[in-house]
């Protein structure tokens, strides 16, 4: 059974993931927010109330993403006019969370586990679809949000698996 406590190899794996996230984040901070597509989104998100924005986008035909509009509005309100810093910062934060979730899914506890982290992260960021995912220049990176949702779902499934095994073990022990 895998030890549940973090080890030095766990810390090393997260450290390597942090380096990868910093390198990607540095590149992202040098990339401008795409004005042609973003300006209309920012103007629409800034109009009216948040609830009105969400409700009005529930019936959109070509771009059905009402929660994206809500997120754009929340970040827009938090930015207080510093749009580049907040929207690009959100994008960088998504990359940091993605690399952290990737390492969390690996459950690194031993040297052998840690040795696979560079290969796994290079496969994650080197796959042919990742550059398009990370270069999306909209105010909120929808593709990265979808990727994060998939990783969170896998992480939650892993937690439920561990919790259900513990519950099963406790129930089995108490029944004897």
Buried (B, 14 or more C-beta within 10 A) or exposed (E): EEEEEEBEBBEBBBEBBBEBBBEBBEEBEEEEBBEEEBEEBBEBBEEEEEEEBBEBBEEEEEEEBBEBBBBBBBBBEEBEEEBEEBBBBBBBEBBBBBBBBBBBBBBBBEEEBBEEBBEBBEEBBEEEEBEEBBEBBBBBBBBBBEBBEEBEEBBEEEEEEEEEEEEEEEEEEEEE
